[in-house]
């Protein structure tokens, strides 16, 4: 899952014919018809160079409807993985543990996350969170080992929020040192986020200034949505994990389902990912989504 502004990678497929759709045409907030609806199975079929790959994710919950475990079977790697969610006695997220021996541990003060420790077989690093006097997120710092170059990464992000608490601006200061502590990568990213009246992320643009070469570049993502309920909300990820994720706002967690993503850049790139939602269940959640790269099949439970 995406944790910082840097290193952002989104799989965007080649251009397809535009489908008949509305551009976020429902600006009234949509309340789920059944807040207990939970996604239980997600099957993603992707065609790549003539080969069909199938990835299956299964979601498991406790009696309180909290997410307990995610099990994934990957057709790409031909292997399986698990993530377990462990909670404190007060219901807050304590940690997540993956079958790859990667652990995320959450630490709190005054009912707020103050740091998250990421640990694995190659060591550990810590994300620190700082808040203003109003209790709103103001800055994060993340210093970590660079496993490829045996160096260090130092990253600081400063945030601006709107009255609804949504991130509208993020300024990243990113420094990357090699094993000899030589600075080989240093840039500043300024990202602006725009939303529709009902809270959907409609676009964001990142302007990058390379402090070592004085080069300026930019890239932009734009999103369009249907008017139905976003199935991602039925995964019921813990609110603490979502808080960290949404420090970089993401269309996955919008009110509605994404049907078009476009990418443009200062180098002249243009790519599009088009999704057609073929059917919905009685609660208004998608059952089958087809795209120019494959399809997504979804199953839910209301029990």
MODA-V37529 format. One record per backbone hydrogen bond with DSSP energy under -0.5 kcal/mol. NH is the residue of the N-H (numbers start at 0). CO is the residue of the C=O. If there is no record, write none. Layout:
# MODA-V37529
NH/CO ; NH/CO
This chain:
# MODA-V37529
7/4 ; 11/9 ; 20/18 ; 23/21 ; 23/224 ; 26/24 ; 30/28 ; 32/282 ; 36/33 ; 37/300 ; 38/233 ; 39/298 ; 40/298 ; 41/56 ; 42/296 ; 43/41 ; 43/54 ; 44/42 ; 44/294 ; 45/43 ; 45/52 ; 46/292 ; 47/45 ; 47/50 ; 50/47 ; 52/45 ; 52/50 ; 54/43 ; 55/72 ; 56/41 ; 57/70 ; 58/39 ; 59/68 ; 61/65 ; 64/61 ; 66/235 ; 67/59 ; 68/59 ; 69/82 ; 70/57 ; 71/80 ; 72/55 ; 73/71 ; 73/78 ; 74/72 ; 77/73 ; 78/73 ; 80/71 ; 82/69 ; 83/96 ; 84/67 ; 85/83 ; 85/94 ; 87/91 ; 90/87 ; 93/85 ; 94/85 ; 95/103 ; 96/83 ; 97/101 ; 98/81 ; 100/97 ; 102/118 ; 103/95 ; 104/102 ; 104/116 ; 105/93 ; 106/114 ; 108/111 ; 111/108 ; 113/106 ; 114/106 ; 115/126 ; 116/104 ; 117/115 ; 117/124 ; 118/102 ; 118/116 ; 119/122 ; 122/119 ; 124/117 ; 125/142 ; 126/115 ; 127/125 ; 127/140 ; 128/113 ; 129/138 ; 131/135 ; 134/131 ; 137/129 ; 138/129 ; 139/156 ; 140/127 ; 141/154 ; 142/125 ; 143/141 ; 143/152 ; 145/150 ; 146/144 ; 149/145 ; 150/145 ; 151/176 ; 152/143 ; 153/174 ; 154/141 ; 155/172 ; 156/139 ; 157/170 ; 158/137 ; 159/168 ; 161/165 ; 164/161 ; 167/159 ; 168/159 ; 169/190 ; 170/157 ; 171/169 ; 171/188 ; 172/155 ; 173/171 ; 173/186 ; 174/153 ; 175/184 ; 176/151 ; 177/181 ; 178/148 ; 180/177 ; 183/175 ; 183/181 ; 184/175 ; 186/173 ; 187/208 ; 188/171 ; 189/206 ; 190/169 ; 190/188 ; 191/204 ; 192/167 ; 193/202 ; 195/199 ; 198/195 ; 201/193 ; 201/199 ; 202/193 ; 203/220 ; 204/191 ; 205/218 ; 206/189 ; 206/204 ; 207/205 ; 207/216 ; 208/187 ; 209/207 ; 209/214 ; 210/185 ; 210/208 ; 211/185 ; 213/209 ; 216/207 ; 218/205 ; 219/263 ; 220/203 ; 221/261 ; 222/201 ; 223/259 ; 225/256 ; 228/283 ; 229/254 ; 232/229 ; 233/230 ; 234/231 ; 235/232 ; 241/237 ; 242/238 ; 243/239 ; 244/240 ; 245/241 ; 246/243 ; 247/244 ; 252/249 ; 253/250 ; 258/223 ; 259/223 ; 260/272 ; 261/221 ; 262/270 ; 263/219 ; 264/268 ; 265/217 ; 267/264 ; 270/262 ; 271/12 ; 272/260 ; 274/258 ; 275/289 ; 276/274 ; 277/275 ; 277/287 ; 278/287 ; 280/284 ; 283/280 ; 285/228 ; 286/278 ; 287/278 ; 288/295 ; 289/275 ; 290/293 ; 291/273 ; 293/290 ; 294/44 ; 295/288 ; 296/42 ; 297/286 ; 298/40 ; 300/37
